[in-house]
Structures are given as structure tokens and as C-alpha cells.
Amino acid sequence: MVKKHSDESKEKMREAKLGKRISGSHKISISKVKNKTGIFRVYKNKTKTVRQGFVWVYSFYDLDNARKVINSVDLCKLKEKITSFINKLEKIENLLYYI
């Protein structure tokens, strides 16, 4: 005879598999600890696809708690990409505010 789990038990097992949820402040403190460049959320990622052997990566969490990254070979270009991305987000938030 096969035992079947109740819906409540299934939900508890599913949450246990997911692990602990990390708060926003804890994510920021982890990011600060791992960062050795001196620039918040920016780190080097080794790769063989570019001549210099690494790319600069800016990582962040979006509103859905999904991890997103922006890559660039040069720090100045990375800064431009980040600021343009932030400007796009602000425009979207302003549009959603008036809807």
C-alpha cells in the first residue's frame, strides 16, 4: 500500500526543498563581502572570449528576486550601461504610476 501525502505535507516539503529565503539587506551584505574591486556589485569574471581574459560584471536582483547581470569589457562602458538601464526602469515606473 502506497502512502499519499496531504496537500499540507506536500507544501511543507516543497518549501523545504527551496531552502531559506534571503532578505534584501542580507543580499546587500553578501554582495559587499564578495566584492574586491571597491565598486559596489561589480566584479571580474574570467572568460576566454575576450582578449584581456575577463569582463566586468554588475549583478543585481530585480523586483521578482531574480538575479540579473550586465557585462562589459570596460568599466566606463559598464557604468554607461548601468545608468541607461536605471533610466529605463525609472521611465517604466513613472508610466506605471500614472496608469
C-alpha positions as a printed Julia matrix, in Angstrom:
99×3 Matrix{Float64}:
  0.0    0.0     0.0
  1.4    3.38   -1.04
  1.04   6.33    1.31
 -0.11   9.58   -0.22
  0.9   12.9     1.27
 -1.66  15.51    2.14
 -1.61  18.88    0.4
 -0.22  20.47    3.56
  2.66  17.97    3.7
  3.41  18.48    0.01
  3.6   22.24    0.54
  5.96  21.85    3.51
  8.25  19.54    1.53
  8.27  21.94   -1.44
  9.27  24.86    0.8
 11.98  22.77    2.46
 13.49  21.98   -0.96
 13.6   25.67   -1.87
 15.77  26.46    1.12
 15.93  29.68    3.1
 14.75  32.89    1.52
 17.31  35.68    1.7
 16.19  39.17    2.68
 17.21  42.23    0.67
 19.53  43.57    3.37
 21.25  40.18    3.63
 21.78  40.09   -0.16
 23.44  43.51    0.02
 25.75  42.44    2.85
 26.74  39.3     0.9
 27.46  41.45   -2.14
 29.69  43.78   -0.11
 31.68  40.88    1.33
 32.35  39.23   -2.05
 33.34  42.48   -3.75
 37.08  43.09   -4.09
 37.02  45.82   -6.78
 35.88  48.62   -4.48
 32.82  49.27   -6.63
 29.52  48.01   -5.21
 28.12  44.9    -7.0
 30.89  44.9    -9.65
 33.33  42.04  -10.05
 35.65  40.45  -12.61
 34.51  37.36  -14.44
 37.26  35.35  -16.15
 36.49  34.37  -19.74
 38.38  33.27  -22.83
 36.07  35.04  -25.28
 37.74  38.46  -24.92
 41.36  39.4   -25.44
 42.02  40.73  -21.93
 40.79  37.48  -20.35
 37.97  38.9   -18.2
 34.84  41.03  -18.3
 33.4   43.35  -15.67
 30.04  42.2   -14.32
 27.39  44.17  -12.43
 24.91  41.9   -10.69
 21.63  42.83   -9.01
 18.25  41.41   -8.06
 15.14  42.62   -9.86
 11.7   43.06   -8.3
 10.91  39.35   -8.75
 14.05  38.37   -6.77
 15.66  37.03   -9.93
 19.39  37.63  -10.31
 20.3   39.79  -13.32
 23.74  40.75  -14.7
 25.14  43.41  -17.01
 28.53  42.68  -18.64
 31.14  44.89  -20.27
 34.83  44.76  -21.17
 35.48  48.32  -19.95
 34.42  49.85  -16.62
 33.35  53.12  -18.26
 31.11  51.29  -20.73
 29.7   49.22  -17.88
 28.81  52.41  -15.99
 27.03  53.77  -19.08
 25.05  50.53  -19.48
 24.03  50.58  -15.82
 22.89  54.21  -15.89
 20.9   53.67  -19.1
 19.27  50.59  -17.56
 18.35  52.54  -14.42
 16.9   55.36  -16.53
 14.73  52.84  -18.42
 13.47  51.44  -15.11
 12.6   54.92  -13.84
 10.66  55.69  -17.03
  8.72  52.42  -16.7
  7.93  53.12  -13.04
  6.72  56.62  -13.93
  4.45  55.23  -16.65
  3.04  52.59  -14.32
  2.43  55.25  -11.65
  0.09  57.21  -13.93
 -1.87  54.18  -15.19
